[in-house]
Each structure stands twice: as structure tokens, then as C-alpha cells.
Amino acid sequence: MNSVVHFEIPFDDQKRAEKFYKKLFGWNLVSVPDMSYTIAQTAETSKAGMPKKRGAINGGMFKRGGKASRTPVIVIDVPNIKNHLARIEKAGGKITMPMYPVGDMGLYAQVKDTEGNIIGVWQTLKKK
């Protein structure tokens, strides 16, 4: 079974979005200016940035535009992203943002399901 491991929320104004989610939910927000991205820690996290509470997930917020979704996205972890992208297309889905590496952490893509929803697909890269 593939689990939801992350979420993403698009923004038009990064500072305004950060202020809203921090004030409303008390999230710890870490801005990554060179990526127009904000890491959203929604639960107490380890030094590696992973939630300590079982079942909790962290997320991020990104600048709306380009090929990225215009609405919030759930991100599902898969063991092999290339295989899953092929399976998604075979099942009637469409790749809306091609796979790309996220540092040395993993591979990411966005797809549209058969109902028109955008979801993220993530493969964690194993450290050598």
C-alpha cells in the first residue's frame, strides 16, 4: 500500500500564506527563498525533519504558476516512480509535471487522475 507522505499548498504571496498558516495552525514554517518554497512542519519533527508522531505528515507551500498545480496536492510515496507513472498513464491518468529530482532526497512528479485531480507522486532515494 502506498501512503500519503506529504502535502503541498500553492500561494500567490509567500509571506501572506506563511502568516496565515502559522497563525491559524501553529505550523513551523521554514522559507526556502531560492526555490520560492516553504517547508511546513505540522508536528514535532526529528533533526532529519521527519514527524515524530505516527501518522503525521509535513508539507510545503509553493509559488503558484508554471506546470505546478493551482490547488492543494497530496503526495503519495511509491517504490519506483517511473513504473508508477507508466501505470498511471495506462489507467487513464496524465502526467502534468514530469519527474524531476529534489536534491538528493527523491524524485517527484505531478499527475492528473481520471477525475481531474492533481496528485503528487514521490520516490525516496536511498542514501548510499
Helices and strands as residue ranges (DSSP letters): E 4-11, H 14-25, E 28-32, G 33-35, E 37-41, E 58-63, E 73-77, H 81-90, E 94-102, E 106-112, E 118-124
